[in-house]
Amino acid sequence: MEAVAEGLWGLADHHERKGEIAKAVKCLEAICQSHVSFFPIVEVKTRLRIATLLLKHSYNVNHAKSHLERAQLLLKSIPSCFDLKFRAYSLLSQCYHLVGAIPPQKQILHKALDLTASAGNEIAVKLWCCNFNSQLANALIIEGDYPNSISALQCGFLCAAQICYPELQMFFATSILHVHLMQWEDPNLVEGAVNKCDQVWESIAPEKRQHCLGLLFYNELLHIFYRLRICDYKNAAQHIDILDTAMKADLQQTQHVQELTKELDALNQSLSRSDLHYRDRSALSEKQALLQERLSSMTRFSNSSRKDFLEPAYFGNVRRTSGDKLELAPPPIDGEWLPKSAVYALVDLMVVIFGRPKGLFKECGKRIQSGMHTIQEELVKLGITDGVREVNLQHSAIWMAGVYLMLLMQFLENKVAVDLTRSEFVEAQELTENKSMQAICQVYAAVSYICIGDAESSSQALDLIGPVYRMMDSFVGVREKTGVLFAYGLLLMKQHDLQEARNRLAKGLQLTHNHLGNLQLVAQYLTILGSLALALHDTVQAREILRSSLTLAKKLYDVPTQIWVLSVLTTLYQELGERGNEMENIDYQRKKMDDLQKRLADALSSIHHIELIDKVKLQVQQFHEVDIKRAIAGPSMSINLDIPESIGLSAPLPGSSTSRLVDLDIGRLGKRKI
């Protein structure tokens, strides 16, 4: 009977290579459904193979889970066979993860870790121990248990250290940093995790680092997030440069590989001709060998090096080849944080975030366009098109679609910020439901009241800015502090407390220049300080400051700030009696005012403005109703993943469905890394 099993296994291999997955599964299921008994070890291997095919090529999670649970029962009666037991535990854990069954997943992983403790100290056992600790950490993160998640990752780090595997240590070091960034309880612990990543990365030989592209991106992005969190924008810039260089190099190599592959395919087509002359065939065969060697040297991981390992459940992601993945660790862990396209879009986004305040609008525009184009392509691949309904999507596409849609929102928000800075009001009105600015809305409102200028408005501004100013030191970010100091300094100036206003504004300008890098805010600070210098009759300093402010405002195409500076310069020229400069300045200011009014008129008459004004009240009411319904219903703890057992059949449409594209509980599904 073993010969029969070997034959069916070989036939399944043949069908899998041809992409006939349903036939491959039927060949394997013939062994499990046979009336003649096979040895338990044969049935176990077969069921593990079926589960792997189902997870890799289909959406039949429940079917795969059934095979794995049966294999686990059979393995209980078989001594040793640790590798098969480890594989069964790993795949079953991933099935529980995919259906959101976290408690049984943790139970399985604890059993697996107990088995590794009694299975010896071989390298393979240590690798499986790393696998289980990594999966356990993910499960604990989903439940919000950050301390135990870090403990599991530290156990994995120790296992990697015991087998002297620095690349694997780096995987766990970066994962620990990721959890610390999510938790952020003790800044000293976060800083320690950052330093640990630096230490481990330096311990990896330079020739090996170039093969750890996934770890490079993961580590550098986490460093950027850390620097952003502590408002160390200048040191974050060097990490962005590293990422950008690596991304461009990989894109160039990917293009080269595609060109070589295309050339090799054409060559293979020529070699398939039966009428090819011997000399031509010999020359083409030699060229074929050279191309294959070049391709092999350019790819980091070949299929043959991965054949003996079971991939972690890249659920339904078979369409993405290994070259499309930024792997974080060696088998049997593998894993990726995000797909390569999402990571590269994230790099573009980081370039935009750091380039926009510096006025690098041309480069920002290119990156926004590039990132949005990449995201739109990936959304189409996932089936996310105009008018699509959630019930028509594959379940595995929903979570990843949420990631891409979140990135798309970030690109749109930054496009709006660029357009507003450049006074492109019409374009900015295409996105308008951004809630990220609510934290400093009181500051903006206070500035608006101050600009009205009467006593009542100044009183209202003080009521708004006072409470925020008193709690200013509690803000972690510099953005809030600089905004508060700007508004408070402006208010003090209106109240004729000029010296105190200068002190506050000077402090805000220093913070903005040293940490924030926002040239628009720097220009506005300089304009107020120029006005203060003029009020204090320091005309020499006023002229220098205002000229610097006007230069920055022109660089940013910031029309409102230019008009503001020009109005102060007019007052300066009047005080100095420079009639020629005064008239020239007034004429230039009038042209800028006409330009601004035209932009505003275009915005007010645009279809976006009219539609939004008509719909905003209805939308707000609908949002409130949704919030009430959610509060009444309470949190949902289940996902409908009932999938037909047969491959190739579409899932039945549920009787009722909520839009998980809009209301997806990402916290429960966890981060997609392992």
Secondary structure, DSSP 8 states (H G I E B T S, - for coil): -HHHHHHHHHHHHHHHHTT-HHHHHHHHHHHHT-SS---HHHHHHHHHHHHHHHHHHS--HHHHHHHHHHHHHHHTTSSS-HHHHHHHHHHHHHHHHHTT-HHHHHHHHHHHHHHHHTS-S-HHHHHHHHHHHHHHHHHHHHTT-HHHHHHHHHHHHHHHHHTT-HHHHHHHHHHHHHHHHHH---HHHHHHHHHHHHHHHHHS-HHHHTT-HHHHHHHHHHHHHHHHHTT-HHHHHHHHHHHHHHHHHHHHHHHHHHHHHHHHHHHHHHHT-TT--HHHHHHHHHHHHHHHHHHHHH-SS-HHHHTTS-----TT-TTS-GGG--B-S-TTT--BSS-HHHHHHHHHHHHHHHHGGGT-HHHHHHHHHHHHHHHHHHHHHTT--TT--GGGS-HHHHHHHHHHHHHHHHHHHHHHHHHHHTT-HHHHTT-----GGGGGHHHHHHHHHHHH-SHHHHHHHHHHHHHHHHTGGG-SSHHHHHHHHHHHHHHHHHTT-HHHHHHHHHHHHHHIIIII--HHHHHHHHHHHHHHHHHTT-HHHHHHHHHHHHHHHHHTT-HHHHHHHHHHHHHHHHHHT-HHHHHHHHHHHHHHHHHHHHHHHHHHTSHHHHHHHHHHHHHHHHHHHHHHHHHHH-----------SSTT------SS---HHHH--HHHH-----
